[in-house]
């Protein structure tokens, strides 16, 4: 069997799909959510991004960035905007992909090329970004829970994975 990395105790495997385990999960669901520390950070981040997105602030910023870009840098800028668009949750899929086609058409290029470039940027940058986004607290929560296996007192912040996500968006 497997052993705990710090204590050396043997770890037992539990089938979580048994009736007893499902009942225990449902009975302790509220306690599980309340004790999951990153949940508060995620809720606050999602609230802020939601307000920015629904007020139109993020849409206006994305359109402005793509409108002043020279034609020679249109494709790289569109891909960069598509990667960064995940700061606004689903704005990349909803706004940047169709906007990529419109902007390419206006620049005399094939609109499907703009749609494809924007789709590649949005999809490739879904959880990898150059700037902090709403997914960072979620990624941090996974890192925190894993790090607490080795050090139960460790404290992290949502930006602890920023180097990893920035490098991932380049690759």
C-alpha positions, 0 to 999 in steps of 0.5 A, spaced: 500 500 500 501 507 499 504 511 505 503 518 507 509 522 505 510 525 512 508 520 517 509 514 514 502 511 516 499 507 511 493 510 507 487 506 506 483 507 499 475 508 500 470 507 494 467 514 494 461 511 490 458 506 495 451 508 498 454 509 505 460 514 502 455 518 498 450 519 504 456 521 508 458 526 502 451 529 502 450 529 510 457 533 510 456 537 504 455 544 507 461 543 512 466 541 506 464 547 502 465 552 509 471 549 510 474 549 503 478 556 504 479 558 497 472 558 496 471 565 499 477 568 494 474 564 488 467 567 490 469 574 490 474 574 484 468 571 480 463 577 483 469 582 481 469 579 474 462 579 473 461 586 474 466 588 470 464 584 464 456 585 465 458 593 465 461 593 458 468 595 461 472 589 459 468 588 452 470 596 450 477 595 452 478 589 448 475 592 442 479 598 443 485 594 443 484 591 437 482 597 433 488 601 434 493 595 432 497 596 425 495 591 420 502 588 420 501 586 428 494 584 427 494 577 428 499 577 434 495 582 437 489 578 436 492 572 439 494 576 445 488 579 446 484 572 445 489 569 451 488 575 455 481 575 454 480 570 460 480 575 465 473 576 463 471 569 464 467 567 457 468 574 453 474 570 449 469 565 446 463 570 446 466 576 444 473 575 441 472 570 436 467 573 432 470 580 433 477 576 430 473 575 424 470 582 423 477 585 424 480 581 419 474 582 414 475 589 415 483 589 414 482 585 407 483 578 410 479 572 410 475 572 416 475 565 417 483 566 419 481 571 424 476 566 427 481 561 427 487 565 430 482 568 435 479 561 437 487 558 438 488 564 442 482 563 447 482 555 447 490 555 448 490 560 453 484 558 457 487 557 464 494 560 462 494 567 462 499 573 462 495 577 467 491 575 473 484 572 472 478 569 475 481 562 474 488 563 478 484 562 485 482 556 483 488 553 481 491 556 487 486 552 491 489 545 488 496 547 489 494 549 496 491 543 498 497 539 495 502 543 498 498 542 505 500 534 504 507 536 506 506 542 510 499 543 513 501 550 515 503 553 508 500 559 506 499 561 499 496 567 495 492 566 488 498 569 484 503 563 486 502 560 479 503 566 475 510 564 473 507 557 471 501 560 467 505 566 464 510 561 461 504 556 459 501 561 455 507 563 451 508 555 450 
